[in-house]
Amino acid sequence: MDGEGPHLASMAVSVPKRLFKKAVDRNLLKRRIREAYRLNKADLYSVLKQKDKKLNLIIQYRHQQIEGFHVIEEALKKALIKLGETLDLPDGN
């Protein structure tokens, strides 16, 4: 691993069968999402490490058509940035 700690975050991906009947389509989307997460998780990991937190993350694909990798990656980047900002807020607990 990249020295980030193997257990800071775990991630699962869900692509609903009701939207994509063919397993090959669901698997393609899951691979794209996992790769986009892998390439963009560093900032999230640094926030988690700084805050001494762990995270279980579930990503669900909700579009009705198969999007290209770059579209998925941009959407995931935005979501991870927003999540990182939320985690970076002062603790309310």
N, C-alpha and C positions, 0 to 999 in steps of 0.2 A: 504494500500500500504506500501512499505518498507521504507517510509520516503524519497523516491527519488523524490517525486513530481509527481502528477498524469498526468501532461501535458507536460513533457519534450520531449517525443517522442510518435508519434502514428505510428502504423505499420499495413500494409495491406498485404495480401498474395494472389498471383494469380497462379493458376495452369491451363494452357490452355486446353480447351475442345478438341482442335484438336489433342493434344498429348494423352489425357486420356479421352476416350469416356464415361466411367462409372463414375457416380457421386461418388460412394463409393470409387473409387481410388483417385479422386481429393480431397475428404474430408479427406482421410487418410493422404495424403501428406500435406495438409494444417494443420492438427493437429500436425504432426511431426515438421513442420517448426515453428508453433506458440510455441510449447513446447521448442524447441531448442532456440528460441529467448528469451523466458521467463527466461530460465536458464542462459543465457549468456549476458543479457543486462546491467548488473551492471556497467561494465567498460565504456560502451558507455554513460550511464546516468551520470557517474562521470565527463566525459569530457564535456558533454553538460552543466552540472551544473556549472563546473569551467569556461566555456566560456560564460555562460549565453545565451545559444542558445536553440532553439527548433528545432525539426526535424520531418518531415513526411517521412516515409520510406515505400517503396513498394518492396516486395520480390517476384520475379517471378521464379517459378520452371521451368527449361529448359531442364532437362534430359529426355531421351525418355523412361526410365524405372523407376520403383519404387525402390528407394534406401532405405536402412535401416536407422533407427533413427541416429545411430552413424555417418554414412557417411554424412547425412544432417547436423548434429550438428557440425562436423568438418569444413564443408564448410562454414556454417554460422559464426562460430567462426572466421575463417580467414577473412571473409567479414567484420565483425564487428570491428575486429582489424584494418583492413585497413581503414575503415571509421573513426574510432576513431583517427588514425594517421593523416588522412586528416583534420579532424576538429581541431586537436591540432596544426596544422601549424599556423604561424603568419597570422593574417587577412590581406588580400590584399585590403579590402574595406576601 
